[in-house]
Amino acid sequence: MSQTVSSKDVVQIPMWKSLLAGGIAGVTSRTLTSPMERAKIILQIDTQKNSISTLRLMMDFYKREGIKGLFRGNGMNCLRVFPYMSIQYFAFQGYKNYVLQGSDKEIGNKDRLIGGFLSGFFCVVATYPMDLLKSRLTIQTIAGGESKSAMTIAKEIYHKEGGLLAFYRGMWPTLAGVVPFVILNFNFYESMKFHYMDMYGFESFTNFHKLCFGATAGSLAQIIIYPFDLLRRRFQIINMPGNKARYDYTSIRDALIKIYKRESFLGLYKGLAPNLMKVIPATAFQWWVYELVITKL
């Protein structure tokens, strides 16, 4: 059996490395999976019981808008994702460093929960307006809508939907979905990672294991919190000009009840298939790129 490397050598990561590695990992993974992200959003805001397939949606994007159609909204998404993921990894690693303070033992599940909560909360609050703009950019050309710039959409939101507070519409269901996702994602990945290294040694933890553990952690976390991700998208466009869905939700509880009654239980998981098509490779590459950048810097 390979000699086990001390956890201290693994977890004591400088904060600037986590900040940079998190941003690079986020932008890389989200760009690779941008077509699936757009298809997921379109399915999430659809209130009909019979939805079109993910593949057909992506083919429609390409036929109508070319390659740009597959990546519409990705520029704004990358502007949001870099600080979003930077803050996420920065906050989690910062909390770990604070708890460890030179200790040679890995943190436990309780501290992973706290670190994940802080990480998820701060990254959402700091970047939410860009997430809202990304959602609007993604769906604006559907059903013949006019293509507008991010600046034009931002001005419309500010002047027509309630000023600065309008940029945070849908943030509560977002927090309800993102914070548990981050907690579970970090907890699942690190638990698998350090359990594996304790058994087989650091040298046996290969790129294959990073990709597999990342994909497993992300997919499990996403399945658990998915209904809140669906709510986030719907609340983000509830007052969007030209929105034909005409949602009448008054709260998270009200939305969950109405979706269940109108669209059945499966309505809460509408868009899950393209989401998993996105999340599985995205989290796999996200963790792999993060570990790679941390190692090479």
LUMBAMAR-897633 format. One line per 2 residues: number of its first residue (from 1); their letters; for each residue x, y, z of C-alpha. Coordinates in nm, 2 decimals. Layout:
BEGIN
NUM> A> X:Y:Z; ...;
END
This chain:
BEGIN
1> MS> 0.00:0.00:0.00; 0.12:0.35:-0.08;
3> QT> 0.25:0.56:0.21; -0.02:0.80:0.33;
5> VS> 0.07:1.17:0.31; -0.02:1.39:0.60;
7> SK> -0.35:1.58:0.56; -0.15:1.89:0.64;
9> DV> 0.03:1.87:0.31; -0.30:1.84:0.13;
11> VQ> -0.54:2.10:0.30; -0.32:2.39:0.39;
13> IP> -0.37:2.59:0.07; -0.29:2.96:0.04;
15> MW> -0.59:3.18:0.01; -0.48:3.34:-0.32;
17> KS> -0.45:3.00:-0.48; -0.81:2.91:-0.38;
19> LL> -0.93:3.24:-0.51; -0.76:3.20:-0.85;
21> AG> -0.81:2.83:-0.89; -1.18:2.85:-0.81;
23> GI> -1.24:3.12:-1.07; -1.05:2.93:-1.35;
25> AG> -1.23:2.61:-1.26; -1.57:2.77:-1.27;
27> VT> -1.52:2.95:-1.61; -1.38:2.64:-1.77;
29> SR> -1.65:2.40:-1.65; -1.95:2.64:-1.73;
31> TL> -1.83:2.72:-2.08; -1.79:2.35:-2.17;
33> TS> -2.15:2.29:-2.06; -2.32:2.62:-2.17;
35> PM> -2.56:2.46:-2.43; -2.70:2.22:-2.16;
37> ER> -2.74:2.52:-1.93; -2.95:2.71:-2.18;
39> AK> -3.17:2.41:-2.25; -3.22:2.35:-1.88;
41> II> -3.33:2.71:-1.82; -3.58:2.69:-2.11;
43> LQ> -3.73:2.37:-1.97; -3.75:2.52:-1.62;
45> ID> -3.96:2.82:-1.72; -4.20:2.60:-1.93;
47> TQ> -4.53:2.54:-1.75; -4.66:2.28:-2.00;
49> KN> -4.67:1.92:-1.90; -4.53:1.79:-2.23;
51> SI> -4.18:1.94:-2.27; -3.95:1.90:-2.57;
53> ST> -3.63:1.70:-2.54; -3.30:1.85:-2.45;
55> LR> -3.14:1.74:-2.78; -3.41:1.90:-2.98;
57> LM> -3.38:2.22:-2.79; -3.01:2.24:-2.85;
59> MD> -3.07:2.16:-3.22; -3.32:2.44:-3.24;
61> FY> -3.08:2.69:-3.08; -2.82:2.60:-3.35;
63> KR> -3.07:2.62:-3.64; -3.21:2.96:-3.54;
65> EG> -2.90:3.13:-3.41; -2.60:2.92:-3.51;
67> IK> -2.31:2.85:-3.28; -2.39:3.17:-3.09;
69> GL> -2.73:3.02:-3.00; -2.56:2.74:-2.81;
71> FR> -2.36:2.98:-2.60; -2.61:3.27:-2.56;
73> GN> -2.57:3.42:-2.21; -2.23:3.24:-2.15;
75> GM> -2.04:3.57:-2.16; -2.24:3.71:-1.88;
77> NC> -2.23:3.37:-1.71; -1.85:3.37:-1.71;
79> LR> -1.84:3.72:-1.57; -2.06:3.60:-1.29;
81> VF> -1.90:3.25:-1.25; -1.54:3.37:-1.20;
83> PY> -1.61:3.57:-0.89; -1.89:3.33:-0.79;
85> MS> -1.65:3.03:-0.78; -1.36:3.23:-0.65;
87> IQ> -1.56:3.35:-0.35; -1.70:3.00:-0.30;
89> YF> -1.36:2.82:-0.28; -1.20:3.12:-0.10;
91> AF> -1.46:3.12:0.17; -1.45:2.74:0.22;
93> QG> -1.07:2.72:0.22; -1.05:3.03:0.45;
95> YK> -1.28:2.87:0.70; -1.08:2.54:0.68;
97> NY> -0.76:2.73:0.74; -0.91:2.91:1.04;
99> VL> -1.03:2.59:1.20; -0.71:2.40:1.13;
101> QG> -0.46:2.66:1.23; -0.16:2.43:1.17;
103> SD> -0.34:2.11:1.27; -0.24:1.80:1.08;
105> KE> -0.60:1.66:1.09; -0.86:1.70:0.82;
107> IG> -1.18:1.89:0.93; -1.49:1.70:1.02;
109> NK> -1.84:1.70:0.87; -1.96:1.97:1.11;
111> DR> -1.70:2.21:0.99; -1.76:2.12:0.63;
113> LI> -2.13:2.21:0.68; -2.04:2.54:0.83;
115> GG> -1.77:2.61:0.56; -2.02:2.51:0.29;
117> FL> -2.29:2.74:0.43; -2.06:3.04:0.44;
119> SG> -1.93:2.97:0.10; -2.27:2.93:-0.06;
121> FF> -2.42:3.24:0.11; -2.14:3.48:0.03;
123> CV> -2.10:3.37:-0.34; -2.48:3.41:-0.40;
125> VA> -2.51:3.75:-0.24; -2.21:3.89:-0.42;
127> TY> -2.30:3.78:-0.77; -2.68:3.74:-0.78;
129> PM> -2.76:4.04:-1.01; -2.53:3.89:-1.28;
131> DL> -2.71:3.56:-1.24; -3.05:3.73:-1.30;
133> LK> -2.91:3.91:-1.61; -2.77:3.58:-1.74;
135> SR> -3.11:3.42:-1.71; -3.28:3.70:-1.90;
137> LT> -3.01:3.70:-2.18; -3.05:3.32:-2.21;
139> IQ> -3.42:3.32:-2.28; -3.48:3.66:-2.45;
141> TI> -3.48:3.52:-2.81; -3.72:3.23:-2.74;
143> AG> -4.05:3.26:-2.92; -3.93:3.54:-3.14;
145> GE> -3.82:3.78:-2.86; -3.60:4.07:-2.94;
147> SK> -3.22:4.03:-2.87; -3.10:4.30:-2.63;
149> SA> -2.77:4.38:-2.47; -2.70:4.31:-2.10;
151> MT> -2.69:4.69:-2.04; -3.03:4.74:-2.20;
153> IA> -3.18:4.46:-2.00; -3.02:4.60:-1.68;
155> KE> -3.18:4.94:-1.75; -3.52:4.79:-1.81;
157> IY> -3.50:4.59:-1.48; -3.40:4.90:-1.29;
159> HK> -3.66:5.14:-1.44; -3.96:4.90:-1.49;
161> EG> -3.93:4.64:-1.22; -3.85:4.83:-0.90;
163> GL> -3.50:4.98:-0.89; -3.20:4.81:-0.73;
165> LA> -3.41:4.56:-0.53; -3.53:4.42:-0.86;
167> FY> -3.18:4.28:-0.93; -3.23:4.05:-0.63;
169> RG> -3.57:3.91:-0.72; -3.56:3.53:-0.67;
171> MW> -3.25:3.54:-0.44; -3.43:3.36:-0.15;
173> PT> -3.51:3.05:-0.35; -3.16:3.08:-0.49;
175> LA> -3.01:3.08:-0.15; -3.24:2.79:-0.05;
177> GV> -3.10:2.59:-0.35; -2.74:2.71:-0.38;
179> VP> -2.64:2.70:-0.01; -2.74:2.33:0.04;
181> FV> -2.59:2.24:-0.30; -2.25:2.40:-0.20;
183> IL> -2.27:2.23:0.14; -2.34:1.89:-0.01;
185> NF> -2.10:1.93:-0.30; -1.80:2.02:-0.08;
187> NF> -1.90:1.76:0.18; -1.94:1.47:-0.06;
189> YE> -1.63:1.55:-0.26; -1.40:1.61:0.04;
191> SM> -1.54:1.31:0.23; -1.48:1.08:-0.07;
193> KF> -1.13:1.23:-0.14; -0.99:1.21:0.21;
195> HY> -1.15:0.87:0.28; -0.99:0.74:-0.04;
197> MD> -0.65:0.89:0.05; -0.66:0.76:0.40;
199> MY> -0.71:0.41:0.26; -0.48:0.41:-0.04;
201> GF> -0.25:0.70:0.00; -0.21:1.04:-0.17;
203> ES> -0.01:0.91:-0.47; -0.30:0.69:-0.58;
205> FT> -0.54:0.98:-0.60; -0.53:1.03:-0.98;
207> NF> -0.71:1.26:-1.23; -0.96:0.98:-1.29;
209> HK> -1.06:0.98:-0.92; -1.09:1.36:-0.92;
211> LC> -1.32:1.35:-1.22; -1.53:1.07:-1.08;
213> FG> -1.56:1.21:-0.73; -1.64:1.55:-0.86;
215> AT> -1.91:1.42:-1.09; -2.06:1.21:-0.81;
217> AG> -2.06:1.49:-0.56; -2.22:1.74:-0.80;
219> SL> -2.49:1.51:-0.93; -2.60:1.39:-0.59;
221> AQ> -2.62:1.74:-0.46; -2.81:1.87:-0.76;
223> II> -3.07:1.60:-0.75; -3.14:1.67:-0.38;
225> IY> -3.19:2.05:-0.42; -3.32:2.07:-0.78;
227> PF> -3.67:2.20:-0.71; -3.52:2.52:-0.56;
229> DL> -3.31:2.57:-0.87; -3.63:2.56:-1.08;
231> LR> -3.79:2.81:-0.85; -3.50:3.04:-0.88;
233> RR> -3.54:3.06:-1.26; -3.91:3.12:-1.24;
235> FQ> -3.89:3.40:-0.98; -3.61:3.57:-1.19;
237> II> -3.84:3.62:-1.49; -4.17:3.66:-1.31;
239> NM> -4.19:4.03:-1.41; -4.00:4.01:-1.73;
241> PG> -4.16:4.20:-2.01; -4.31:3.96:-2.27;
243> NK> -4.30:3.67:-2.03; -4.59:3.44:-2.16;
245> AR> -4.58:3.20:-1.86; -4.74:3.46:-1.63;
247> YD> -4.64:3.30:-1.31; -4.87:3.40:-1.01;
249> YT> -4.65:3.28:-0.73; -4.65:3.49:-0.41;
251> SI> -4.39:3.29:-0.21; -4.17:2.98:-0.22;
253> RD> -4.44:2.77:-0.05; -4.71:2.90:-0.28;
255> AL> -4.49:2.83:-0.59; -4.42:2.47:-0.48;
257> IK> -4.79:2.40:-0.42; -4.90:2.55:-0.75;
259> IY> -4.64:2.37:-0.95; -4.73:2.04:-0.79;
261> KR> -5.10:2.09:-0.86; -5.06:2.22:-1.22;
263> ES> -4.77:2.03:-1.34; -4.76:1.72:-1.11;
265> FL> -4.47:1.62:-0.89; -4.25:1.58:-1.20;
267> GL> -4.30:1.95:-1.26; -4.07:2.02:-0.97;
269> YK> -3.79:1.84:-1.16; -3.86:1.98:-1.51;
271> GL> -3.52:2.03:-1.68; -3.34:1.79:-1.45;
273> AP> -3.22:1.58:-1.75; -3.03:1.86:-1.92;
275> NL> -2.92:1.99:-1.58; -2.75:1.65:-1.50;
277> MK> -2.60:1.65:-1.85; -2.45:1.98:-1.75;
279> VI> -2.38:1.92:-1.38; -2.20:1.58:-1.41;
281> PA> -1.93:1.70:-1.65; -1.93:2.06:-1.50;
283> TA> -1.86:1.95:-1.14; -1.62:1.68:-1.27;
285> FQ> -1.41:1.93:-1.46; -1.46:2.20:-1.19;
287> WW> -1.29:1.99:-0.92; -1.03:1.85:-1.16;
289> VY> -0.93:2.20:-1.28; -0.93:2.33:-0.93;
291> EL> -0.70:2.06:-0.80; -0.48:2.10:-1.11;
293> VI> -0.44:2.48:-1.07; -0.37:2.44:-0.69;
295> TK> -0.10:2.18:-0.77; 0.07:2.37:-1.05;
297> L> 0.07:2.72:-0.90;
END
